[in-house]
Amino acid sequence: TALRAKRHELAQGYATALYMRSPERLEALAAQVMIFCTLKDQARALSLFQLALEIDPDAVSALVSRGEIRLNRGKVKGAVEDLTRALKLGAADDPFVERASRLLRMAKALFKRVRR
């Protein structure tokens, strides 16, 4: 709907303004990424996850999210690398670690199907 599109436009503007004032803040990047994910703009979301990981290479949430996008795009090897790293870095009770575990199982199953 038009109202939903307007809300996304306003949120994107806010996140961009926040990021421009303080590019080192991962929260600003996270806000932008969520907007692009909501808008199903995986290419832009992927580039922002890459930027977030340049700032903090150990950001578990960014690793899991980038891994998920890579998996959705058929980049299984990169997805497995991201998800495996997230599992090694994250705490056992972290919801992102749980998600990484589920996605990793999916990636491995997909890899087996592709190899047949």
N, C-alpha and C positions, 0 to 999 in steps of 0.2 A: 504494500500500500504506500501511498504518498507520504503518510505520516511516518511510517517505519523508515523509509528512505531518507527523510529529513532528519530523523534522529541519528541515523548512521552518519550522515553528512556532518552534523553538529559534533558528534562524538569524534569523528575522524579529525575535524578541525581542532578540537581541544587536545587530542593526543599529539597531533603534529606540533601545535604550539608548545606543549609541555616538552616534547622531545627537542625542539629547536632551542629552547632556553637551557636545557640540561641534557645534552646527548649521552652523558655517561650513566644516566639513570635508567636502569633496566625496567622500572615500572612504566616509564613512558613508552618504551619499546613494546612492552607486553600489552599495553592498551592499544597501540596501533595494530599489533599482530591480531588481537582478538577481533578488531574491526574488519581486517582483511579476511580473516577466517570466516566471520559471519557473512561477509559479502562473497564468499567463495572465491577470493582472489588468492589462490595458493602461491602463485609466483611472487607476489609482493610479500606475503607472509613468510615465505621461505627466505627471501633476501633479508628480512628483518630478524629472523631467527639467526641467520648467519652473522649479522651485525651484533646481536646480543651475545653470541658465542665468541666473537672477537673480543668483546668487552670482558666477558666472564666465561672462559672455556669449560668451566665446571658447573654451569647452570643446568641443573637436571631437567627443569621444566622445558627449557629451550631445546635440549637434546631430545627429549621424548617427543615434543611437538614437531621438531624438524624431522625426526625419524618417521613419525606418522605421515607427514606430507610426502616424504620420499617413498614410503611404502605405497601410498595412494597413487603415486606417479610411476610405480613399477621399478623404482631404483632400490631393489631389495638389498644389495650389498651395502650401500650407504645407510639404509635404514637399520640394518643389523648392527653396523658399527656404532651408530648413535644410541640405539637402544641398549646395547651391551655396555657401553660406557656409562649410560645413565644408571643401569643396575649396579655397576661397580661403585659409583659415586654416592648414590642416594641412600637414605635411611630406609630400613625395612618397612617402617610404617608410613612412608611418604606415598600419597595417592599417585604421584607421577611414577614412582617405582612400580607400583601395582599395574599401572597402565602400560609401562614399558614391558613388563613381563608378559602381559596379554598380547601386546603387539608383536613382541619377539616370537611368540609361539605362532602367530599368524604368518609372520614373515618366513619362518622356517618351513611351515606347511606350504606356503606359496612357492618357495624355492624348490621344494621337493617336486611339486606338480610341474613346474617349468622344466626341470631337468629330465622328466620322463619322456 
